[in-house]
Amino acid sequence: MLRKLIAMKEKVKILKNESLSKYTFTKTGGPADLLAFPKSIDEVQELLQLANSENLPITVLGNASNLIIKDGGIRGLVIMLTDMNSIETTDNLVIADAGAAYIDVTIAAQKSSLSGAEFAAGIPGSVGGAIFMNAGAYGGETDQIADSIVALTPNNEIKIIKHDELDFGYRHSSIQDNNDIVLQATFKLTHADKHDIQLKMDHFNSLRASKQPLELPSCGSVFKRPKGYFAGKLIHDSGLQGYQSGGAQVSTKHAGFIVNVGNASATDYLNVIHHVQKIVYDKQGVKLETEVRIIGEDK
């Protein structure tokens, strides 16, 4: 294992016992046994081959935005795709690596006079995360613009998955069920006036800035939208805005967010989440399900 790892480190940046709090948007999370930053599909395949040969569990991350990593960290190999971030446009398509920022996809689309991705102008996730979660905002969803993806199977085989095979649903895609790794995505957009596209993007970003606590670390929207309700309003109406455990607090600006107001741990976040779920159910009779992905081990 050590010999293989040393050989890999000549090509790929690999860190041992690295604190994941350096990379998560919440600024929380325990260590990864091994944390790798591949720059190409070939390097991802080599890492997967190494992990499979050593029976190492594998966790794949984008830019760790809509994510809580527990304080005990993650065992095995964590592959972070943020160094795979190229974006190309051709005709009415935007082709982006999985580690590219979703926001950068919208910028590239606007520059090429391509419309349809404006809803994502402020979504802080990666392209792979957007496919994984069917990320959306302001009436738009990734489902509406995703044409196909390139993925890597657990058996290290590359395949192309078309839109209809991705089984998109509310904050769901088939990637959550089959352990495929998103490597690249193609988005199909429509030609439109560049200025009009920018106006839409500016409008959505203005709404986001006015309503969301962007000035503090957070994992984004914590809870899924219950049918017939808005999670933020349920939390607000339950008197939970400002509720705090350790350094994690229900945002006083938007009740759907939990923010790190000072040295929060992942456990603080989870304590707030569980308290909010209990109180909202007790007072409103509605079960809140988490949208944020929670992974890792307890400390």
N, C-alpha and C positions, 0 to 999 in steps of 0.2 A: 504494500500500500504506500509506504513512505517513498519508495523509489518511483512509483508511478506518479505520485503527487508532485515530487520534485521535477520530474520530466514535464508535467503539465504546467507547472509554475513558470517554466521558461517561456511559455506562450501566453498563458492566461493569468491575470491577477487573481490570486487565491489568498485569502486571509484566514488565519486560525483563531478561534475563540473571539470573534469580532462582535462587539456590541451592536445590535441592530437598532438601538435607539438613535444611532448616528444617521440612520437612513429613513426611519418612519416619520410621517407627517405629525404624529402625536408626540414625537421625541421620547418614546417609551419602547421597551422591549429588551429582552435578555439576549445572550450571545448565540451566535451560530457556531457550531463546531467548525464548519468550513464555509466560507463565503466566497463565491467565484463571480467574476465579471467578464463573461465571454463577449467577444466583439464580432462574432460571425456565427452562422448556422453550423459550420464545420466544428467550431469550438464547443458549441452546445452539444453536438453529437459526441464529441470526445469526452466531455464531462459526464454525459449520461452513460456512456460505455464504461468509464471508470467507476462510477457509482454502482452500476449494475454488477460489475465484476467483483465489487467488494461488499455487495448487499447493503449499500448505504441508502437510507431513505433520502428522497429528493424533494425539495420545496422550491418552487419557482416564483419569483417576485418581479413585479414591474417597478414602479417607483414608490410603492408602499404608502399610498395615500389613503385609500378606503380600507384600512387594515389596522388591527390591533394584534401585536405579537406579545404573548404572555411573558412574564418576568423571568421564567426559567429558560427562555430562548428556544432554539430549534436544533434538534439533533440531526446528524448526518450532513448532507451537502445542501446549501442554499445557493441557488443560481439567480443572480440579479441581472436583468436584461437591459439595464439602462444604458450600457455602452453600445447596444445595437439600436441605433436611433436614426437611421437614414430615412428620408422622405423624398419621393419623386412624384411628379405629376405628368400625366400624358393624356391628351384628349380630355375626356371627362372623368378620369380616374386619378385617385391619389393612392399611391402604394407606399406603405409605411412599415418599418420594422416594429416589432412588438414593444421594444423599449422606448420608442419615440413618445414624446409627450403628446397627449391628445390635443392640447392647446396648439402645439406646433403644426398639427395636421390642419387645424382650422385656418391658421395663418398662411400655410402653403396653398390651401384651397382658395383663399381670398385673393392671393397674389396671382393665381391662375384663372381668376374670374369664375370660380366654381362654387355653386351654392348648394346648401343642404346640410352642411356641418356646423352652421352658425350656433346651434343650441349648445355645442360643446366648447364654445370659445373660452369658458372659464372652468371647465371640468379639469381638475388637477391630476387625473390619472394618466397611465400610459395606454398605448394602443392595445397591448395585450390585455390589460386590466379592463379596458372598455369592452372588448369582445367577451371576456370572461363574465363580466357582470351585466352586460347589455346596458352600459352606462347611459344615462339620459338626464335631461333638464329642460325646463320650459317647453314642454310638449314634444320634444324631440327625443329619439332613442337611437342607439347605435344600430339596432335592427333595421332602421329605415334607410341606412346608407351603406351598410356592410354588404359587399358583393361576394367575397370569398376570403379564405385565409390559407396560409401555409402553416402546417402544424407538424409536430414531431410526436410520434406515438411512444408509449412506454417501452416498446420494443425497438426504439431508435430508428423508425422508418418515417420518412418524410411523405406527407400526403397533402393534397389540396381538398379543402372542405368548402363546398358551395353554401350560399346563404341558407337555402332551405334545409340543409342538413345540420345547421347549427342550433336548431330547436330553440330559437329565441323566445323568451318570455319576460315577465317583469323581473328585472335584476337577475336574469338567468340565461345561460346558454349551455349547450351540450358539453362544453369544455369543463364545466364544473362536475360532470358526471363520469367522464371517461379518462381523466388524467393526461389528456393530450397537452402539449406545450405549444402555445401560440408563438410563431416565429415572425409572421408578417401578415398584414391585412391589406386588402384592396377595398377602397371605398368608391362607390359609384355616385357621382354628383351630377348636377346640371349647370349649364353655362348661364351666367347672369351678369349683371352690371357690378363691377368691382366696388364701386362706391356704395351701392345699395347693400351689398354683402357686409361691408365694414360697418354701416349704420346699424344693421341687425346685431352684429357682434358687440358693438359698443353699447347697444341698448341692454343686451343680456348681461354684460359685464357690469353695467351700472346698477342693474337690479340686484345682482349678486353682492356687489360691494355695499349696497345700502341695507341689505337684509341679513347678510351672513357675517360671522365673526372672523374675517379673513386675517385680522391682525394677531391672532393667537393660534398656537399649534392645535390642530384637531384632526380627526379622521374623516371629516366631511359629514354627510348625512348619516346618522347612526341607525335609524330605524326605517324599515320599509313602510310604505304608505298603506295603512289598513283600508280595506274596501269601504268606501263611504265616509272616510275620515281623513284628516291630516295629522300625522304624528306630532308635529310641532304644536298644533293647537290643543291636542289632547294633553300634552305635557304641560303646556302653559295653563290650561284650565284646571289642571290637577295641583296647581300651586308649586310646581317643581323648578321653575326658573331660578337659578342661583343656588340650587342644591349642590353641595360639595362634599366630596370624600377625598381626603388627602389633597393632592394638587389638581384633581379633576373636577370640573364644575359644569353643570348644565348652563349653557350660555345664556347670559341675560339679554343678548341681542336676538338670538334665534333659538328657541327651545329644542329644535331638532338636532342641535349640535352639542357635543361635549368638548370642552376646551381644556387645555393644559395651562392653568394659571400659575404654576410654579412647582417644578420638580415632581410632577405626577408620575406615578408608576402605572404599568398596565393593570395591576390589581385595583388601583384607584378607579381607573376607567370602568373595569368590570363591576366594581361595587356600585358605581353610579348607574350603570346600565340595569343591573338587577333591581336596584331600588326603584328606578323609574318604571320598569315593567310591572313591579308589584303594586305601586301606588296607582298607576293608570288603570290597572285591572281592577283594583279595589274600588276606585272612585268612578271609573267610566265603563267598566265591564268590557274593555277591549284589550286583547292580547297583542302587545307590540312585538314584532319579530325584528331581529337585527338585520340591517342591510350590510353593515360593516362586516368584513371577514375577520374572524377571530381564530388565530392559530398559535401553535407552540405549546410549551409545557409550563405548568405551574412551578414556582420557585420552591 
